[in-house]
């Protein structure tokens, strides 16, 4: 997970994840619709972690990179595990909203 690496690796990971999104990776916010409406990373798709298993078909091909975040990192970790268990092999968990906003330059 990107948010649990060292500072040096974090900088390298940030560049990779930003590049992935620029190249078409889907940015996935797994918080509730109310949390998403309050604030989210521009361009993110909202699928709450509680609905994720039923909505996997909305994510497209399992080899398309996904960049996942939530509020604090707990739900994104659950979502990442679920996605990988269903064959999504390019999932990148960036942790919480603050990390995601910083990562993409909105803070």
MODELLER restraints for C-alpha pairs under 7 A, 6 or more apart:
rsr = mdl.restraints
at = mdl.atoms
rsr.add(forms.Gaussian(group=physical.xy_distance, feature=features.Distance(at['CA:1:A'], at['CA:92:A']), mean=6.90, stdev=0.5))
rsr.add(forms.Gaussian(group=physical.xy_distance, feature=features.Distance(at['CA:1:A'], at['CA:93:A']), mean=5.60, stdev=0.5))
rsr.add(forms.Gaussian(group=physical.xy_distance, feature=features.Distance(at['CA:1:A'], at['CA:94:A']), mean=6.75, stdev=0.5))
rsr.add(forms.Gaussian(group=physical.xy_distance, feature=features.Distance(at['CA:2:A'], at['CA:10:A']), mean=6.22, stdev=0.5))
rsr.add(forms.Gaussian(group=physical.xy_distance, feature=features.Distance(at['CA:2:A'], at['CA:13:A']), mean=6.27, stdev=0.5))
rsr.add(forms.Gaussian(group=physical.xy_distance, feature=features.Distance(at['CA:2:A'], at['CA:93:A']), mean=6.40, stdev=0.5))
rsr.add(forms.Gaussian(group=physical.xy_distance, feature=features.Distance(at['CA:2:A'], at['CA:94:A']), mean=5.47, stdev=0.5))
rsr.add(forms.Gaussian(group=physical.xy_distance, feature=features.Distance(at['CA:3:A'], at['CA:10:A']), mean=6.96, stdev=0.5))
rsr.add(forms.Gaussian(group=physical.xy_distance, feature=features.Distance(at['CA:3:A'], at['CA:94:A']), mean=5.77, stdev=0.5))
rsr.add(forms.Gaussian(group=physical.xy_distance, feature=features.Distance(at['CA:3:A'], at['CA:95:A']), mean=5.98, stdev=0.5))
rsr.add(forms.Gaussian(group=physical.xy_distance, feature=features.Distance(at['CA:14:A'], at['CA:103:A']), mean=6.07, stdev=0.5))
rsr.add(forms.Gaussian(group=physical.xy_distance, feature=features.Distance(at['CA:18:A'], at['CA:104:A']), mean=6.64, stdev=0.5))
rsr.add(forms.Gaussian(group=physical.xy_distance, feature=features.Distance(at['CA:21:A'], at['CA:27:A']), mean=6.85, stdev=0.5))
rsr.add(forms.Gaussian(group=physical.xy_distance, feature=features.Distance(at['CA:25:A'], at['CA:64:A']), mean=6.36, stdev=0.5))
rsr.add(forms.Gaussian(group=physical.xy_distance, feature=features.Distance(at['CA:25:A'], at['CA:65:A']), mean=4.68, stdev=0.5))
rsr.add(forms.Gaussian(group=physical.xy_distance, feature=features.Distance(at['CA:25:A'], at['CA:66:A']), mean=5.42, stdev=0.5))
rsr.add(forms.Gaussian(group=physical.xy_distance, feature=features.Distance(at['CA:25:A'], at['CA:67:A']), mean=6.84, stdev=0.5))
rsr.add(forms.Gaussian(group=physical.xy_distance, feature=features.Distance(at['CA:26:A'], at['CA:65:A']), mean=6.44, stdev=0.5))
rsr.add(forms.Gaussian(group=physical.xy_distance, feature=features.Distance(at['CA:26:A'], at['CA:66:A']), mean=4.88, stdev=0.5))
rsr.add(forms.Gaussian(group=physical.xy_distance, feature=features.Distance(at['CA:26:A'], at['CA:67:A']), mean=6.15, stdev=0.5))
rsr.add(forms.Gaussian(group=physical.xy_distance, feature=features.Distance(at['CA:27:A'], at['CA:43:A']), mean=6.92, stdev=0.5))
rsr.add(forms.Gaussian(group=physical.xy_distance, feature=features.Distance(at['CA:27:A'], at['CA:44:A']), mean=4.75, stdev=0.5))
rsr.add(forms.Gaussian(group=physical.xy_distance, feature=features.Distance(at['CA:27:A'], at['CA:45:A']), mean=6.19, stdev=0.5))
rsr.add(forms.Gaussian(group=physical.xy_distance, feature=features.Distance(at['CA:27:A'], at['CA:66:A']), mean=6.01, stdev=0.5))
rsr.add(forms.Gaussian(group=physical.xy_distance, feature=features.Distance(at['CA:27:A'], at['CA:67:A']), mean=4.79, stdev=0.5))
rsr.add(forms.Gaussian(group=physical.xy_distance, feature=features.Distance(at['CA:27:A'], at['CA:68:A']), mean=6.08, stdev=0.5))
rsr.add(forms.Gaussian(group=physical.xy_distance, feature=features.Distance(at['CA:28:A'], at['CA:44:A']), mean=5.46, stdev=0.5))
rsr.add(forms.Gaussian(group=physical.xy_distance, feature=features.Distance(at['CA:28:A'], at['CA:45:A']), mean=5.00, stdev=0.5))
rsr.add(forms.Gaussian(group=physical.xy_distance, feature=features.Distance(at['CA:28:A'], at['CA:46:A']), mean=6.05, stdev=0.5))
rsr.add(forms.Gaussian(group=physical.xy_distance, feature=features.Distance(at['CA:28:A'], at['CA:66:A']), mean=6.77, stdev=0.5))
rsr.add(forms.Gaussian(group=physical.xy_distance, feature=features.Distance(at['CA:28:A'], at['CA:67:A']), mean=5.89, stdev=0.5))
rsr.add(forms.Gaussian(group=physical.xy_distance, feature=features.Distance(at['CA:28:A'], at['CA:68:A']), mean=4.73, stdev=0.5))
rsr.add(forms.Gaussian(group=physical.xy_distance, feature=features.Distance(at['CA:28:A'], at['CA:69:A']), mean=6.43, stdev=0.5))
rsr.add(forms.Gaussian(group=physical.xy_distance, feature=features.Distance(at['CA:29:A'], at['CA:44:A']), mean=6.11, stdev=0.5))
rsr.add(forms.Gaussian(group=physical.xy_distance, feature=features.Distance(at['CA:29:A'], at['CA:45:A']), mean=5.91, stdev=0.5))
rsr.add(forms.Gaussian(group=physical.xy_distance, feature=features.Distance(at['CA:29:A'], at['CA:46:A']), mean=4.82, stdev=0.5))
rsr.add(forms.Gaussian(group=physical.xy_distance, feature=features.Distance(at['CA:29:A'], at['CA:47:A']), mean=6.33, stdev=0.5))
rsr.add(forms.Gaussian(group=physical.xy_distance, feature=features.Distance(at['CA:29:A'], at['CA:68:A']), mean=5.98, stdev=0.5))
rsr.add(forms.Gaussian(group=physical.xy_distance, feature=features.Distance(at['CA:29:A'], at['CA:69:A']), mean=5.20, stdev=0.5))
rsr.add(forms.Gaussian(group=physical.xy_distance, feature=features.Distance(at['CA:29:A'], at['CA:70:A']), mean=5.66, stdev=0.5))
rsr.add(forms.Gaussian(group=physical.xy_distance, feature=features.Distance(at['CA:30:A'], at['CA:46:A']), mean=5.96, stdev=0.5))
rsr.add(forms.Gaussian(group=physical.xy_distance, feature=features.Distance(at['CA:30:A'], at['CA:47:A']), mean=5.16, stdev=0.5))
rsr.add(forms.Gaussian(group=physical.xy_distance, feature=features.Distance(at['CA:30:A'], at['CA:48:A']), mean=4.21, stdev=0.5))
rsr.add(forms.Gaussian(group=physical.xy_distance, feature=features.Distance(at['CA:30:A'], at['CA:49:A']), mean=4.92, stdev=0.5))
rsr.add(forms.Gaussian(group=physical.xy_distance, feature=features.Distance(at['CA:30:A'], at['CA:69:A']), mean=6.35, stdev=0.5))
rsr.add(forms.Gaussian(group=physical.xy_distance, feature=features.Distance(at['CA:30:A'], at['CA:70:A']), mean=5.33, stdev=0.5))
rsr.add(forms.Gaussian(group=physical.xy_distance, feature=features.Distance(at['CA:30:A'], at['CA:75:A']), mean=6.77, stdev=0.5))
rsr.add(forms.Gaussian(group=physical.xy_distance, feature=features.Distance(at['CA:30:A'], at['CA:76:A']), mean=6.43, stdev=0.5))
rsr.add(forms.Gaussian(group=physical.xy_distance, feature=features.Distance(at['CA:31:A'], at['CA:48:A']), mean=4.95, stdev=0.5))
rsr.add(forms.Gaussian(group=physical.xy_distance, feature=features.Distance(at['CA:31:A'], at['CA:49:A']), mean=6.66, stdev=0.5))
rsr.add(forms.Gaussian(group=physical.xy_distance, feature=features.Distance(at['CA:31:A'], at['CA:70:A']), mean=5.22, stdev=0.5))
rsr.add(forms.Gaussian(group=physical.xy_distance, feature=features.Distance(at['CA:31:A'], at['CA:71:A']), mean=6.73, stdev=0.5))
rsr.add(forms.Gaussian(group=physical.xy_distance, feature=features.Distance(at['CA:32:A'], at['CA:48:A']), mean=5.21, stdev=0.5))
rsr.add(forms.Gaussian(group=physical.xy_distance, feature=features.Distance(at['CA:33:A'], at['CA:46:A']), mean=6.94, stdev=0.5))
rsr.add(forms.Gaussian(group=physical.xy_distance, feature=features.Distance(at['CA:36:A'], at['CA:46:A']), mean=6.80, stdev=0.5))
rsr.add(forms.Gaussian(group=physical.xy_distance, feature=features.Distance(at['CA:41:A'], at['CA:101:A']), mean=6.08, stdev=0.5))
rsr.add(forms.Gaussian(group=physical.xy_distance, feature=features.Distance(at['CA:49:A'], at['CA:75:A']), mean=6.48, stdev=0.5))
rsr.add(forms.Gaussian(group=physical.xy_distance, feature=features.Distance(at['CA:49:A'], at['CA:79:A']), mean=5.84, stdev=0.5))
rsr.add(forms.Gaussian(group=physical.xy_distance, feature=features.Distance(at['CA:62:A'], at['CA:87:A']), mean=6.05, stdev=0.5))
rsr.add(forms.Gaussian(group=physical.xy_distance, feature=features.Distance(at['CA:62:A'], at['CA:88:A']), mean=4.34, stdev=0.5))
rsr.add(forms.Gaussian(group=physical.xy_distance, feature=features.Distance(at['CA:62:A'], at['CA:89:A']), mean=6.52, stdev=0.5))
rsr.add(forms.Gaussian(group=physical.xy_distance, feature=features.Distance(at['CA:63:A'], at['CA:88:A']), mean=6.03, stdev=0.5))
rsr.add(forms.Gaussian(group=physical.xy_distance, feature=features.Distance(at['CA:63:A'], at['CA:89:A']), mean=5.87, stdev=0.5))
rsr.add(forms.Gaussian(group=physical.xy_distance, feature=features.Distance(at['CA:63:A'], at['CA:90:A']), mean=6.06, stdev=0.5))
rsr.add(forms.Gaussian(group=physical.xy_distance, feature=features.Distance(at['CA:64:A'], at['CA:90:A']), mean=6.57, stdev=0.5))
rsr.add(forms.Gaussian(group=physical.xy_distance, feature=features.Distance(at['CA:65:A'], at['CA:90:A']), mean=4.61, stdev=0.5))
rsr.add(forms.Gaussian(group=physical.xy_distance, feature=features.Distance(at['CA:65:A'], at['CA:91:A']), mean=5.85, stdev=0.5))
rsr.add(forms.Gaussian(group=physical.xy_distance, feature=features.Distance(at['CA:66:A'], at['CA:90:A']), mean=6.20, stdev=0.5))
rsr.add(forms.Gaussian(group=physical.xy_distance, feature=features.Distance(at['CA:66:A'], at['CA:91:A']), mean=4.79, stdev=0.5))
rsr.add(forms.Gaussian(group=physical.xy_distance, feature=features.Distance(at['CA:66:A'], at['CA:92:A']), mean=6.10, stdev=0.5))
rsr.add(forms.Gaussian(group=physical.xy_distance, feature=features.Distance(at['CA:67:A'], at['CA:91:A']), mean=6.00, stdev=0.5))
rsr.add(forms.Gaussian(group=physical.xy_distance, feature=features.Distance(at['CA:67:A'], at['CA:92:A']), mean=4.74, stdev=0.5))
rsr.add(forms.Gaussian(group=physical.xy_distance, feature=features.Distance(at['CA:67:A'], at['CA:93:A']), mean=5.93, stdev=0.5))
rsr.add(forms.Gaussian(group=physical.xy_distance, feature=features.Distance(at['CA:67:A'], at['CA:94:A']), mean=6.91, stdev=0.5))
rsr.add(forms.Gaussian(group=physical.xy_distance, feature=features.Distance(at['CA:68:A'], at['CA:76:A']), mean=5.84, stdev=0.5))
rsr.add(forms.Gaussian(group=physical.xy_distance, feature=features.Distance(at['CA:68:A'], at['CA:92:A']), mean=6.09, stdev=0.5))
rsr.add(forms.Gaussian(group=physical.xy_distance, feature=features.Distance(at['CA:68:A'], at['CA:93:A']), mean=4.84, stdev=0.5))
rsr.add(forms.Gaussian(group=physical.xy_distance, feature=features.Distance(at['CA:68:A'], at['CA:94:A']), mean=6.12, stdev=0.5))
rsr.add(forms.Gaussian(group=physical.xy_distance, feature=features.Distance(at['CA:69:A'], at['CA:76:A']), mean=5.05, stdev=0.5))
rsr.add(forms.Gaussian(group=physical.xy_distance, feature=features.Distance(at['CA:69:A'], at['CA:93:A']), mean=6.14, stdev=0.5))
rsr.add(forms.Gaussian(group=physical.xy_distance, feature=features.Distance(at['CA:69:A'], at['CA:94:A']), mean=5.59, stdev=0.5))
rsr.add(forms.Gaussian(group=physical.xy_distance, feature=features.Distance(at['CA:69:A'], at['CA:95:A']), mean=5.08, stdev=0.5))
rsr.add(forms.Gaussian(group=physical.xy_distance, feature=features.Distance(at['CA:69:A'], at['CA:96:A']), mean=5.41, stdev=0.5))
rsr.add(forms.Gaussian(group=physical.xy_distance, feature=features.Distance(at['CA:69:A'], at['CA:97:A']), mean=6.28, stdev=0.5))
rsr.add(forms.Gaussian(group=physical.xy_distance, feature=features.Distance(at['CA:69:A'], at['CA:100:A']), mean=6.70, stdev=0.5))
rsr.add(forms.Gaussian(group=physical.xy_distance, feature=features.Distance(at['CA:70:A'], at['CA:76:A']), mean=5.30, stdev=0.5))
rsr.add(forms.Gaussian(group=physical.xy_distance, feature=features.Distance(at['CA:70:A'], at['CA:95:A']), mean=6.40, stdev=0.5))
rsr.add(forms.Gaussian(group=physical.xy_distance, feature=features.Distance(at['CA:70:A'], at['CA:96:A']), mean=4.87, stdev=0.5))
rsr.add(forms.Gaussian(group=physical.xy_distance, feature=features.Distance(at['CA:70:A'], at['CA:97:A']), mean=5.68, stdev=0.5))
rsr.add(forms.Gaussian(group=physical.xy_distance, feature=features.Distance(at['CA:71:A'], at['CA:96:A']), mean=4.45, stdev=0.5))
rsr.add(forms.Gaussian(group=physical.xy_distance, feature=features.Distance(at['CA:71:A'], at['CA:97:A']), mean=4.93, stdev=0.5))
rsr.add(forms.Gaussian(group=physical.xy_distance, feature=features.Distance(at['CA:72:A'], at['CA:95:A']), mean=6.25, stdev=0.5))
rsr.add(forms.Gaussian(group=physical.xy_distance, feature=features.Distance(at['CA:72:A'], at['CA:96:A']), mean=4.05, stdev=0.5))
rsr.add(forms.Gaussian(group=physical.xy_distance, feature=features.Distance(at['CA:72:A'], at['CA:97:A']), mean=6.72, stdev=0.5))
rsr.add(forms.Gaussian(group=physical.xy_distance, feature=features.Distance(at['CA:73:A'], at['CA:95:A']), mean=3.95, stdev=0.5))
rsr.add(forms.Gaussian(group=physical.xy_distance, feature=features.Distance(at['CA:73:A'], at['CA:96:A']), mean=4.54, stdev=0.5))
rsr.add(forms.Gaussian(group=physical.xy_distance, feature=features.Distance(at['CA:76:A'], at['CA:93:A']), mean=6.22, stdev=0.5))
rsr.add(forms.Gaussian(group=physical.xy_distance, feature=features.Distance(at['CA:76:A'], at['CA:95:A']), mean=6.15, stdev=0.5))
rsr.add(forms.Gaussian(group=physical.xy_distance, feature=features.Distance(at['CA:77:A'], at['CA:93:A']), mean=6.64, stdev=0.5))
rsr.add(forms.Gaussian(group=physical.xy_distance, feature=features.Distance(at['CA:80:A'], at['CA:91:A']), mean=6.37, stdev=0.5))
rsr.add(forms.Gaussian(group=physical.xy_distance, feature=features.Distance(at['CA:80:A'], at['CA:93:A']), mean=6.48, stdev=0.5))
rsr.add(forms.Gaussian(group=physical.xy_distance, feature=features.Distance(at['CA:94:A'], at['CA:100:A']), mean=6.20, stdev=0.5))
rsr.add(forms.Gaussian(group=physical.xy_distance, feature=features.Distance(at['CA:101:A'], at['CA:107:A']), mean=5.77, stdev=0.5))
